[in-house]
Amino acid sequence: MRLLALDTATDTLAMAVVHADRILTHESAGGAQASTTLMPALLDLLAQAGLTLSSIHAVAMGRGPGAFTGLRTAVSVAQGLAFGLACPVVPVDSLLIVAEDAFEQAGRPVAHAWPVWVAVDARMNEVYAAEYAHDPVAGWQVRTPPGLYDLPTLSARWLAQPPQAIAGNALSVFAGQLPVATAAQWPQVQARAAALGRLAQQAWLAGAHVPADDALPLYLRDKVALTIAEREGRA
């Protein structure tokens, strides 16, 4: 198994090469820089693994939700590579990367299903959020699919059913604005690229891959900025 994985859904450019039982990783500044630094970093990571592009079995990508430009970067690069290599694409839920990292930080508990909400800053006073559970046998399961929430809506949901655990930067960005006091919390992702690599490996082994032309981003909004009037109204 030789997989190449990339995610540019956040301000971090995360990449991993999965080769046999090894996962080699790279993390650097993402955002606007990702489109220019991604390919050189990718080729360098492959070289560290002793691999070439032509030897890759599949390309995994963080499909979102996340920054609009970042998602387009990841999808276009993954599709381009997959078309050129005649290999499939493995889509990975970008919020699940945060859940997988929190699971690692928690010590990978195995005694029972481990539930966690992921809440990530979506800008404009909104949050991308989803609920997952890790089962010792079945692996990750989606309990609540990724959605775009304003703070009152997400707060009401969590007040009605308080989460046991929450991961993601919304915990710090919106500190004091969400009802999280009773939950275990992991506000910072420690090793995004490693989590991406593990999820890509798991998805590939489960047969969760698609043809390159079916590899699409998960957009949860079609509005990427506030208008001047909206900004002035919030000031």
PEKA-V7968 format. One line per field, one symbol per residue. ss: DSSP state (a for helix, b for strand, c for the rest). burial: # if it has 9 or more other ideal C-beta (glycine too) atoms within 8 Angstrom, else .. Layout:
BEGIN
ss = ???
burial = ???
END
This chain:
BEGIN
ss = cbbbbbbccccbbbbbbbbccbbbbbbbbcaaaaaaaaaaaaaaaaaaacccaaaccbbbbbbbcccaaaaaaaaaaaaaaaaaaccbbbbbbaaaaaaaaaaaaccccccccbbbbbbbbccccbbbbbbbbbbcccbbbbbbbbbbbbaaaaaaaaaaccccbbbccaaaaccccccccccbbbcccccaaaaaaaaaaaaaaccccbcaaacccccccccccccaaaaaaac
burial = ##########.########...######.##.##..##..######..#.#.#..#.##########..######.###.###.#.##################.#.......#########...##########....###...####.#..##.##....#.#######..#...#.#..#.##..#.##############....##.#..#.####..........#....
END
